[in-house]
Structure formats: structure tokens, C-alpha cells
């Protein structure tokens, strides 16, 4: 079976690097599925789960808080703003971040950076969705 090389990196570290049969992730305009020999593509990605199907059929999950995706026929590169291995996701921290962001948005103080609060809320909600998706597996 044909494979492609997948790299998922954040500013801090390399999260995943290796061969895969399939990659699924949240693109800017919707869910993307990438197989070997995919047409070249560059797009932004939304917060959510990157699912990597390895050669042996097992899966690796990585939460990304947004970033850039580059696809070449045999290489997929995810440059994530923030990336966390699925097994390292913390539901309690994600719930707390969601509550903080919601509280910030409810506050009518003019000094609040609403765009940052909305981005934090979107990331926390996506992280919670990724945790639930990982549990369902």
C-alpha cells in the first residue's frame, strides 16, 4: 500500500513524523482527507483533531489550535500554532479555558480583547470535541 510522510510540528516541538496511509484534519473550509499522491495544496487549518492512520492501521490523534497545512503528492506538513498529542489532552484544563473565555466575553469592559477571547473559546471547544472523538475510538 502506498504511504505518505506526515510531519506535525508546533513552535515548541515536532509532535509526529512518520509514514501514514491517510490523514484527516479540519481545513479552513471543512474537513480534509488526504491520501498518497494528493494534489498539492496549501491552506489554513481550524482548531481540531488531526487523525493520522499509520501503516499498521493504528491511529494517532493530535489536537491543533490552528495553523497551516501543506500537501505535496507524498508529504503532508502541518505547521500548528499549538499542537498536543491526543493522549496528553486534559479535559479539565480545556473546560476551565472554555469557562474563562465565556466569562471574558460576558464582561462588558471595553479593555477586553474580544478577538483573543473568541479565539480562546473556539480553541477550547475544539479541544473538548477532540477529546470526545478520541474517547469514542
C-alpha positions in Angstrom: 0.0 0.0 0.0 1.2 3.5 -0.9 2.1 5.8 2.0 2.9 9.4 2.5 5.2 11.1 5.0 3.5 13.2 7.7 5.1 15.9 9.9 3.1 17.7 12.5 5.1 20.4 14.2 4.4 23.3 16.5 6.6 26.2 17.5 7.8 24.2 20.5 8.5 20.7 19.1 7.8 18.0 16.5 4.7 16.2 17.5 4.6 13.5 14.9 6.9 12.4 12.0 6.4 9.2 10.1 4.6 7.3 7.3 0.9 7.2 7.1 -1.8 5.8 4.8 -4.3 8.6 5.4 -4.6 11.9 7.2 -7.8 13.8 8.2 -7.9 17.3 9.6 -10.1 20.4 9.9 -9.3 22.6 6.9 -10.4 26.3 6.6 -13.4 25.3 4.5 -14.2 21.9 6.0 -12.8 18.5 6.8 -10.0 17.4 4.6 -8.9 13.8 3.8 -5.5 13.2 2.3 -4.3 10.1 0.7 -0.9 9.4 -1.0 -0.5 11.3 -4.3 -2.9 14.0 -3.3 -2.9 17.2 -5.4 -0.6 19.9 -3.9 -2.4 22.2 -1.6 -1.7 24.9 1.0 -4.5 26.1 3.3 -5.1 27.3 6.8 -6.5 24.8 9.3 -9.0 25.3 12.0 -8.7 24.2 15.6 -9.5 20.5 15.9 -8.2 16.9 15.7 -5.7 15.7 13.1 -6.2 11.9 12.6 -3.3 10.0 11.2 -3.8 6.4 10.0 -0.5 4.7 10.3 0.9 1.9 8.0 -0.2 -0.8 10.5 -3.7 0.5 10.7 -3.4 2.1 14.1 -4.3 5.8 14.6 -2.5 8.8 16.0 -4.5 11.8 17.1 -3.1 15.3 17.5 -5.1 18.4 18.6 -4.1 21.6 16.7 -5.2 25.1 17.6 -4.9 26.2 14.0 -2.1 26.7 11.6 -1.1 25.9 8.0 -1.3 22.7 6.0 1.0 22.0 3.1 0.3 18.9 1.0 2.7 17.5 -1.7 2.0 14.3 -3.5 3.9 12.2 -0.9 4.4 14.6 2.0 1.9 16.3 4.4 3.2 19.0 6.7 1.1 20.5 9.4 2.6 23.7 10.9 0.4 24.2 14.0 0.1 27.2 16.2 -0.2 24.8 19.1 -0.2 21.0 19.0 -1.0 18.5 21.7 -0.8 14.7 21.4 -4.2 13.2 21.8 -3.1 11.1 24.8 -1.9 14.4 26.5 -5.2 16.3 26.2 -6.5 17.4 29.6 -10.3 17.7 29.7 -10.4 19.7 33.0 -8.0 22.3 31.6 -10.0 22.6 28.4 -13.2 23.0 30.4 -11.6 25.7 32.6 -10.3 27.6 29.5 -13.7 27.5 28.0 -15.3 28.9 31.1 -12.7 31.6 31.3 -13.2 32.6 27.7 -17.0 32.6 28.1 -16.7 34.8 31.3 -14.4 37.2 29.5 -16.9 37.5 26.6 -19.8 38.2 29.0 -17.8 41.0 30.6 -18.7 44.4 29.1 -15.4 46.0 29.9 -14.1 48.0 26.8 -10.5 46.9 27.6 -11.2 43.3 26.7 -9.6 41.9 23.6 -12.8 40.2 22.2 -11.0 38.6 19.2 -8.5 36.9 21.6 -11.3 35.7 23.9 -13.2 34.3 20.9 -10.1 32.5 19.6 -9.5 31.1 23.1 -13.1 29.9 23.3 -13.0 28.3 19.8 -9.8 26.5 20.7 -11.2 25.2 24.0 -14.4 24.0 22.3 -12.4 22.3 19.6 -10.1 20.7 22.1 -13.1 19.3 24.0 -14.6 17.9 20.8 -11.2 16.3 20.0 -11.2 14.7 23.5 -14.7 13.3 22.9 -13.7 12.0 19.5 -10.6 10.3 20.9 -12.7 8.7 23.7 -15.2 7.3 21.1 -12.4 5.4 19.4 
